[in-house]
Amino acid sequence: MRRHPTAYTSSFSAGPGPLSTAIKAIIVANVVLFFASAFSRTVIDELGLVPFLFLHGLRLWQPVTYMFLHAGIFHILFNMLGLWLIGTELERIWGTRYFVKFYFVTGIGAGLLTVLFALLPFSFARQVYGSNIIGASGAIYGLLLAYALYFPDRPIYMYFLFPIPAKYFVLILGAIAFYSSLGTTGGVANATHLGGLVVGYLFLKGTPIHPISELKYRYLKWKINRVRRKFDVHSGGRADDWDRRIH
């Protein structure tokens, strides 16, 4: 079993930084399809994930396309904000190629696990069978899981108010998703959220990060810290410094 790299605790700036290559492309794709779906319901009908249609071979592309659709402005806004805040540093660590692979594996995997969930012989699962599932949340939850593994003690602000270490934040989200998926309401979204966490964990445990990406990231951090020291700018703080935060 691969060992996860030691958590990196210093940050580049007050935020995650500018949009990286993959994140910019993903956001553009989501925004384009969001506006397309606003003008035509057919976009959601064809590209959203409906387990019934997928299982009958009628919409085999849906486990890929569903993750680029959103139900409303706040849905896409918070998902894309989470993608930027969580994903930017992960793409720096992994490199664009691995980041894109992880994003699609967790997003598609979350969709497929939701399809399997819909086959369970329980009332809370039957509601999923004919539902139209959309949103990037499965992939975003996978990124959250990865972020918690790399930066377990960094605080994430729940509801933008309460700072919680990333490792506990993800555990709380996982527990909420599991409990909610068993209810008669909200099971669709939460089953997909839970799927993203599961697939993200299994993928990271089974797929090693390319060592060149790790070396590039460490070299970049060294260069930035050297510039900071030159101009008397210091990161400061401990590994659990609560000023290093993500909202």
N, C-alpha and C positions, 0 to 999 in steps of 0.2 A: 504494500500500500504506500502510495506516495506521501511524502511529508509536505505539508503546506509551508510555504515560505514564511519566515518570521514577519509578523505584522509591521508595516511601515507606519510611523506615527507622525512624521512631519508633513506639512502640506506646502504646496507651492505658493499659495496666495490666500486671500480672504475667502475665495470660493474655489470650486473645482477647476476653474480655468476656462478658456475658450472652447467652443465646440470642436471636438476631434473629428477625424475623417468619417468613421463609421457612424457615429452618433448623429452627425449632420445629415448624412444620407438617410438614416432611419427616420429622423424627424421630418425631413422633406417628404418622404414617401407617405408617412402617416398623415401629414397635413393635406397633401394632394388628394388622398383617398377620402379624407374627412369632408372636404368640400365637394368631392364628387358624389359622396353618399348623401350630402345635404340637398343636392339637386335631383337625385334619382334613388329611390328606394331599392331599385333593382340591384344596385351595387352591394348593399348589405344582404339582400336575399341570395345573391350568387356567391359572394365571397365570405360571408359569415359562416361559422362552423355549426352545422346542424347535424348532430350525431346520427339521426335517422337517415338522412340523405347520404352521409358519408359511408355508413355501414352497408347501404344498398348500392354502393358504387356509382352514385349519381353526381357527387361533388367531391372527387378525390383530392382536389387542390385546396379544399377549405382549411385543413390543419396548418397550412402555410399562410393563407391570405387573411384569416380571421384576425391575426395579430396586428394588422395594419388599419383596422377599422375601430371607430369609437362612436359612442351613443350621443355624446353631447360635448359642449365646449369645455366643461369642467373635467369630464372624463379624459379627454385628450390632453388638456392642460396639465393635470397632475401626473399623468403617465409620462409625458415628455419631460416634465420638470424632474421627476424621479430618475428618468433615464440619464439626463444630463448630470444631476448631482451625484448619483451612484456610479454611473458607467464611465465617466470621464477618466477617473484615476485607474479604474480597472483596465481600460484600453491602453493607458500608458504602460501599465505593468505587463500586460499580455502581448501587446501588439495588435494591430487592427485585424489581422487574419484570424487569430484565435478568439478575439472578442466577438467578431461576427459569427464564428462557428458556435460559440457558447450561446449567444443571443438566439440564434435560430434553433439550436438543439433544445434549449429550455422552452422556448415559445411553442415549437411544434410538439415537443414531448408533453408539455402541459395540456395542449389540445387533445392529444391522443389518450392521455390518462383520463381526461374528462369524458371522452367517448366510452372508455372502459367503465368509468364510474356510472355512466348512464345505463349500463347493462345490469347493474346490481338489482336483485329482486326486492327492492325496498321502495316505499312511496317517495322518500326524499331523493331517490335517484331517478325515478321515472319522470319527474318534472324536467330533467335535463335532456331526456331522449329527443324531444321535439323542439327544444329551445334553440334559438339562434344566438350563438356565443360570439362575442366580438371583444376586442381590446388587447392591448399589449401587456396586460397585468401579469400573465403567466411568465413571460420573459423578464419583466421588471422584478418579480419576486425571486426569480433565479439569480438576478444580479444582486439583489439584497442579501441572499444567502452567501454568495461569493464575497461580498463586501464584509459581511460579519466574520467570515473565516479569515480574511486578510487583516481586517482592522477591528478585532473583537471589542476593544475598549473605547473606540471612538463613539462619542454620543450622537444619537440621532434624536431629533425633536419630534416626539409623538404629538400630533395635533398642533405642531409648531409652538408648544408650550412646555412640555415635560422632557428634559434630557434623559435618555436611557442609553446605556452602552449597546452598541450594535448587536452583540451576541444575544442580549436579552430582548432587544427590540424584535429581532427575527423570531425568537422563540414565542413571544407574545402573539405576533402576527400568525405564526403557524398554528398556535392553539386556537386563535379566533377563527381562522379559516377552517380548521378541522371541525370545530363545534358547529359553526354556521352551515357547513356543507351537509350536516345531518338534519337540518331543519327543513320545514316546508317552504320557507322563503329564503332567498339569498343563496341557495345551494349551488346555483349555476356558476356564479362568479367565484365563490369560495372554493369550489372543487378545482377550478382552474388555477387559482392562487396556490392552493396546496400542491397541485401537480408541478407548478414551477419550482417550488422549494425542493420537492423530492427529486426531480430530474436534475436540478442544479447541483444538489449534493452528490448524487450518484455520478454525474459527469465529472465533477472535480476530483472525486476520489479515484476515478478510473482512468483519467486522462492527464498525463503529466504536462506541465507547462514547458514550452521550449526554453532551454537554458539561455539561449541568446537573448530572448526577450527580457529575462530577469537581469542579465548583465547590462543591457542597454538602459533599463530603468534605473539600476543602481548607479551607473555612470552619469546619467542625467541628473539624478539627485545630488551626486557629488559635485558636479559643475555648478549647480544652483546654490548649494550651500557654500561653495568657495566664493562665489560672487557676493553672497550675503555677508560673509565674514569680511570681505574686502571693503564693503561699504558699511560695516558695523551693524548689519541687520542679522539678528539671531532668531532661530526658531523658538528656543527656550521650551520650558515645560517638561513634564514627564510623559511616559507612554499613555497615561490615562488623563492627560490634560483636557479639562472640560471646555477649554476655549477652542479646541479644534473640533468643529461641529459641522454637521450637515443637516439641513432643514428639509 
